[in-house]
Structures are given as structure tokens and as C-alpha cells.
Amino acid sequence: MTRMIRNLAIGLATLALAAGCSKITAIDRPAVQPGSADFTRFVALGTSLAAGTESGGTVERHQPYSYANQFARVIGGAPFDRYTIDQDGIDTFDTGPVFNLLSLDPLIIGATGHVKGTAGNQALATDYHNLGVPGAWLFDVADSIHCYHPADPYYHTAHFPWVARHRGTLLHQVARIQPTFITFEYGANEILGPSTQGSGTVFFDVLTWSLLLRGTLDGLFAVAPNAKVAIFTVPDPTDVPFARTFSWITRDDLGAPAPLIGPSGPLAAGTLVLLTAGDSLARGTGFPVGSHSYLTGAPGNGRPLRDDQILTPAEAASLQAAVQGYNAAIATEASSRGYAVVDLHAVFKGLAADGLSYGGQHYTTAFVTGGLFSLDGIHPSDLGYGIMVNALIDAVNQKYGAVIPRVDLSTCLTASSYRMTPAPGGRVPYVRDAERLYASMFPARDLPR
């Protein structure tokens, strides 16, 4: 940890402050009043949410819907270069294409018959304006040491070389662009990695992450002192379908309530059974003898679910406490620096609780059938990204007195967003090959050390 902080400090101290601006064809400009903000040069610093990741990977048919790309389109005029992924995309760790819905009943999600894509726009002579990196952690803004080499024990994102392109740290690139407006969105991956592995121990404790946040924002001010900033809060990982799809309790063959079985015996009330448990549940694992799987009807075999397939109430509470601490640090920094705050935590929590009624349809966070999240159960659908960008627009309008029109959500109602017909019988959707698919998204190297 001290090495990372030292590297961060070195990176901040050695930044080149050369200004520059890349040149591309202007985006059509709607009627926008910037208020005290200036959208002449917009840069997005963030994670897979800025990149437009969906269904376990990144592909050009979804990338334009990211909150960053939609915001650039709405404010108009500013150049906004980015990388693209063609064909059927590339998953988070560069092992294959993104997930696709192969069958609804039975529910099969996979990549059979699809072609892994390649990264495009790599020869661009100037820096990208969308610097969102799938898998990025906060320290990646100023420290790229661990982002290029898979053999490095801290390597955690295969997409970094396609975004940074060995052009220095992300802060170096911000320095060259000299943006007038920046969105800043980090912290989710530091929480999400442990949560998807059934762990309540985050990689960075709250104090360390808070210090990294302050140092990074100090570096951002050093290279772009005149830029206005909108900073995102960190969502609760227990609000996404990955953690909300499967129940911790069933009924035995006599109709009595029966908790599922975990490593320590019957699951405690409120235990979160993760999406990675799908294959095990389908075979009857986790169900006590004398009951049947609520996914497939297979008889319960009495074998326990693994620890990495569940989040105990204590583990979930630990993650939520870290989220609260991260967001308190974000609020403190935003207040002292005059940033706009985009409360993504509240947005995701509201969607989990109430869904969204729009155009005569009610969308929810239900896995596959809800329409707000993509096939990985973690990243938003195109419609979900539309909701995110409107939250960004609202925050910028309120803080800086801007008048930016909200995105018309009907433009985000793509095929990936429409609510699908649930499987017959009202069963909880079962993802065939769930463990194989989702283990490829969050491999063991993402476990806290």
C-alpha cells in the first residue's frame, strides 16, 4: 500500500503541464446554457461506467450510451475522442466477446457463435477525451505501473493499454488536453471486486482511499486548475442484480420455510446468494435434503454453497460501511473544492427499491427481465445509462447554473433495455454456465490482499 501511495506522489510531482487540444469533427450542439461552467473541452475520468461496458464487456453498439458519451453529445461542440471495440466486443479481461442472450427459457447467456472484437481508433495522434477504463481503480489516474502487465500481481484491467496507449498516466493526458470540464467517477471497483467474490474486505480501507482521493484531486487541480468538475458517489454493490437475484431461503417438500445451506450451515436471514451460485443451485447444491431447487426442481443434495458464492449479512454490512466511508470522503472533497456531486449511490438505490415507470412500462433491477441492468447483473443497460446521464445533467445544472436538456430516455430504449417476458412459471431466471461466465469477469487476482 505504501508503494502505491509513493508512486501516486511521484506521478503527481512529475506531471508534464504541456497544454494541448485534439481535433475532431464537432458533435451537433443542442441549445445549452453553460452557466458558470465551460464545456469547450470535456474529459471523462472513470471506470467501465464511463466506457459504456455492458454484459461483461465493451462493444461499440453499447459504448455510445455511456453517461460520458451521452453527456458529450448533449453539451455539443466539444471534441470527444475515445476508443471503440468492434464485432461482438471484448470482455473485461480480454478472454472473449461480451455475453449475449442465447435463450430465454431455459435462460442461457454466453458467447457461442459470436466473434471477439478488436480495439479501434488506436492510431489517433492525440489523447482521448473519454478516459474511462473498465476495471479502473482510483490510483490508476496517476499510477499506470500496474495496468499494462498481466504478470504484475496488481494488474486488474486489460483495457487500460487501449485507453492510455502508453501516452503517460491519465493525469499526464489531462494535462495535455487542458479540459475546462471533467467528470470524475471512481471507487466502485474497489468495492465491487470483493463483493463479487463473496468477501466483505475491501482492497482499500476508508482512510487509505480517502488519502488517495485527496492526492489524486490535488493532482487534477495542479494540471487543470480552471476546470469545473462533477464527481460521482459510489453505489452500493448489494443493489445490483448480481447480489439480488437468488433468495437465501426456500420451502421444503412439506411447505415449511427452509434456509439454504452455506459453509457454516443454514444461511442467516438476509444472506445474499450471488449470481455465480446459479449452476450450483440448479444442481440442488445449497438446498437441504427434503427440498428441491427453486431454479430447476432438482432435489436438494444437502451440499453447501461455497463461501465465494454468498455474502453474509456481516460481509454485506462491511461493504456498505466502506461505501459510506468512501462517499463521506467524496462529499468532503466536493464541498471544499466546489464540485458538483452526482449521487449515483442514491440513483442505484432508488432503482433497486422502486424501478422506473416510463412510456407505459415499468422497468426494474430484476435480472434479465427488468430492463435496467445488462446481462452481467452489474452494469446498466442502455436505458440505465440514460438514467445516469440525466442524474449528471441535473447535478451540473444545479451546481453551475447551467441549462442542459435532459436526455430523452426513448432514445435509450434499445433491444437490450426492453423488459422481456419472464420465464414460464415465474421461476427465478437461471443462468446456464453462470460460474464459468462470471468467474471470467472477476478472477481470483481481484481478491483483496
FENJO-V508916 format. One record per residue. PHI is phi in degrees with one decimal (NA if undefined). D_CENTER is the distance of its C-alpha to the mean C-alpha in whole Angstrom. Layout:
phi d_center
PHI D_CENTER
PHI D_CENTER
//
This chain:
phi d_center
NA 24
-62.5 27
-62.8 26
-63.9 23
-65.5 24
-63.1 27
-61.5 25
-60.9 23
-61.7 27
-62.7 28
-61.8 26
-68.5 26
-78.0 30
-110.8 30
-66.5 28
-82.2 30
-102.9 30
-69.1 32
-89.9 31
-171.5 30
-149.3 28
-78.0 27
-123.8 29
-139.8 28
-64.9 29
-66.2 28
-80.2 26
-55.0 28
-101.2 28
-79.0 28
-75.9 30
-126.2 28
-109.6 30
-76.1 28
61.9 30
-86.5 30
-86.5 27
-138.7 27
-101.2 25
-58.9 27
-131.9 25
-107.5 21
-126.7 18
-108.0 14
-107.2 13
-179.0 10
-107.3 7
-61.0 5
-68.0 5
-71.7 8
-78.5 9
88.7 9
-66.2 7
-146.3 9
52.2 11
84.5 10
-170.1 11
-126.9 12
-153.5 15
-64.8 17
-69.3 17
-111.8 14
-53.3 13
-61.8 15
-89.5 14
-56.5 11
-59.4 11
-68.1 13
-68.4 15
-68.5 16
-63.0 17
-59.5 19
-67.7 21
-72.2 22
-71.2 23
69.9 25
82.3 27
-72.5 25
-64.1 24
-149.2 21
-80.2 21
-161.5 18
-89.1 18
-130.8 18
-124.9 17
-93.4 20
52.9 22
-102.6 19
81.5 17
-134.8 15
-72.2 13
-59.0 11
-112.6 14
59.2 17
-111.1 19
173.5 19
-74.8 18
-70.1 15
-73.1 16
-132.4 18
-81.7 20
-92.6 23
-158.4 25
-91.2 24
-145.2 27
-72.0 27
-75.3 23
-126.2 23
-116.7 19
-168.0 20
-127.8 21
-58.0 24
80.8 26
-110.9 23
-110.8 23
-63.1 21
-87.6 20
-130.5 21
-79.3 20
-111.3 22
60.9 23
-77.7 23
-89.1 27
-54.6 26
-78.2 28
-114.5 26
-74.9 23
-73.0 20
-90.9 19
-90.3 15
-103.5 14
-73.2 11
-119.8 10
-54.7 8
87.2 8
-68.4 10
-107.2 11
-57.1 13
-68.8 17
-68.4 16
-62.4 17
-113.6 20
-134.2 20
-101.5 20
-58.1 22
-96.7 20
-106.8 18
-111.7 20
-121.5 22
-57.4 21
-75.3 24
-68.2 23
-64.0 22
-101.5 19
-62.5 18
-146.2 14
-153.2 13
-77.2 15
-84.6 14
-55.4 15
-61.7 19
-77.1 18
-93.3 17
-79.0 19
54.7 22
55.5 24
-104.6 25
95.0 24
-66.8 21
-62.5 19
-67.5 21
-58.0 24
-71.1 23
-59.3 22
-60.7 26
-70.6 27
-73.0 25
53.2 26
-67.6 24
-97.8 25
-144.6 22
-135.4 18
-104.1 15
-132.8 13
-141.7 10
-140.9 9
113.1 10
-64.6 7
-70.5 7
-63.9 11
-93.5 10
-67.2 8
-55.0 11
-61.1 14
-64.0 13
-75.3 12
-101.6 15
72.7 17
-116.3 18
-100.6 18
-102.0 19
-78.4 16
-66.0 16
-110.8 17
-66.9 20
-61.1 19
-63.0 23
-63.0 21
-63.8 18
-62.4 20
-67.1 22
-62.9 20
-61.7 18
-62.7 22
-64.6 23
-67.0 20
-69.4 21
-61.9 25
-64.3 24
-62.5 22
-65.6 25
-62.8 28
-95.1 27
-140.0 26
-66.1 28
-98.2 28
-78.5 25
-82.2 23
-132.8 20
-116.9 17
-113.1 15
-94.8 12
-80.4 12
-95.2 10
-75.1 9
-81.9 11
-66.6 10
-86.2 13
-92.7 12
-98.7 10
-58.2 12
-54.8 12
-108.0 14
-115.3 16
-79.9 18
-99.9 21
-84.1 23
-84.0 25
-135.1 28
-135.1 30
-121.9 34
-78.3 37
-68.1 40
-97.2 42
91.2 39
-85.4 38
-58.9 35
-143.0 34
-63.6 31
-67.9 29
-110.2 30
-116.5 28
-59.5 29
-106.7 31
111.5 32
-55.8 32
-68.1 28
-71.5 28
-55.8 27
88.0 24
-59.6 23
-95.1 19
-95.3 20
-77.3 17
-61.6 16
-65.9 17
-83.5 21
-54.3 21
-64.1 24
-64.1 26
-61.3 26
-63.9 27
-88.4 30
95.2 31
-71.3 30
94.2 29
-99.2 31
-67.8 35
-59.0 38
94.6 39
-134.7 36
-131.9 34
-58.9 30
-76.4 29
-94.6 27
-124.7 30
85.3 33
-62.6 34
-65.7 36
-62.2 34
-100.5 35
76.8 35
-84.1 33
-80.2 30
-67.9 26
-76.5 25
-63.0 23
-78.9 20
-100.6 20
-137.6 20
-120.4 19
-69.4 22
-54.4 23
-66.9 23
-65.6 20
-61.6 18
-64.2 20
-64.5 20
-63.5 16
-66.5 16
-65.4 19
-65.0 17
-59.1 14
-60.5 17
-66.1 19
-59.2 16
-69.7 16
-64.1 20
-65.3 20
-62.2 17
-62.3 20
-63.6 23
-64.9 22
-63.2 21
-65.3 25
-73.2 27
-104.6 25
76.7 25
-84.0 22
-77.6 20
-112.8 18
-98.6 15
-84.8 14
-64.2 11
-57.4 12
-68.9 15
-61.7 13
-64.6 11
-66.6 14
-65.2 17
-65.7 15
-64.0 15
-82.0 19
-123.0 20
67.2 18
-144.9 19
-97.4 23
-155.5 23
58.7 26
78.8 28
-126.6 25
-107.7 23
-100.6 19
-136.0 17
-92.5 15
-58.9 17
-63.9 16
68.2 17
-84.7 19
-80.0 18
92.5 16
-94.4 13
-123.9 11
-84.6 11
-73.3 13
-91.1 10
73.8 10
-126.9 6
-89.1 5
-63.5 8
-79.9 11
-57.0 13
-64.9 14
-59.3 11
-67.2 11
-61.0 14
-65.2 14
-62.1 12
-67.5 14
-67.8 17
-64.2 16
-63.3 16
-60.7 19
-61.0 20
-66.0 20
-67.6 21
-59.4 24
-68.3 25
-75.7 25
-107.7 26
67.3 29
-78.7 27
-124.6 28
-114.3 25
-67.6 25
-68.3 22
-70.0 20
-72.8 22
-63.5 20
-64.0 22
-74.8 21
-103.3 18
-84.4 20
-82.5 19
-60.2 20
-77.5 17
-108.0 17
-63.9 20
-67.9 21
-89.8 23
-73.6 26
-60.7 25
-60.2 27
-56.0 30
83.5 32
69.4 28
-69.1 27
-65.1 24
-56.6 22
-114.5 22
-95.1 20
-65.3 23
62.5 22
-58.3 19
-61.8 19
-63.5 20
-66.8 17
-82.5 14
-64.5 16
-71.2 16
-80.1 12
-130.2 12
-70.1 16
-61.0 18
-66.1 18
-86.9 15
-65.0 17
-58.9 18
-111.0 21
//
